[in-house]
Amino acid sequence: MPSRTQDSHFLVCRDCGYTERYVNPERLHLLEKSGRTLEEAKAIAARAQNR
């Protein structure tokens, strides 16, 4: 049976729905291939708002 590693988990407030996502530290290296820096993510979000 193959092993499975969880990539991330979420914490959610039952009262307001506020959500935080945490990446498994053993999987952080995957972000180097497909993830974005905070600056890149902010720039993408700003462009989307200006459409």
C-alpha positions in Angstrom: 0.0 0.0 0.0 1.6 3.3 -1.0 2.1 6.0 1.6 0.5 9.3 1.3 1.8 12.7 2.6 -0.6 15.5 3.3 0.5 18.6 1.5 -1.4 21.1 3.7 -4.1 21.5 6.3 -6.6 24.2 7.1 -7.8 25.9 10.3 -11.3 27.4 10.0 -13.2 29.5 12.5 -16.6 28.0 13.0 -18.1 31.5 14.0 -16.9 33.7 11.1 -15.3 31.3 8.5 -11.9 32.9 8.7 -9.5 30.3 7.2 -5.7 29.8 7.4 -3.8 27.2 5.3 -0.6 25.6 6.4 1.8 23.7 4.2 3.4 20.6 5.5 7.1 21.6 6.0 8.3 18.4 4.4 6.5 19.5 1.2 7.7 23.2 1.0 10.3 22.3 -1.7 7.3 21.8 -4.1 6.6 25.5 -3.9 9.9 26.2 -5.5 8.6 24.6 -8.7 5.1 25.8 -8.9 4.6 28.4 -6.1 4.7 32.2 -6.3 6.3 34.7 -4.0 4.1 37.1 -2.1 5.1 39.9 -4.3 4.1 37.9 -7.4 0.7 37.0 -5.9 0.0 40.6 -5.0 0.8 41.8 -8.5 -1.5 39.1 -10.0 -4.3 40.1 -7.6 -3.8 43.8 -8.4 -4.0 43.2 -12.2 -7.2 41.1 -11.7 -8.8 44.0 -9.7 -7.9 46.5 -12.5 -9.8 44.6 -15.2 
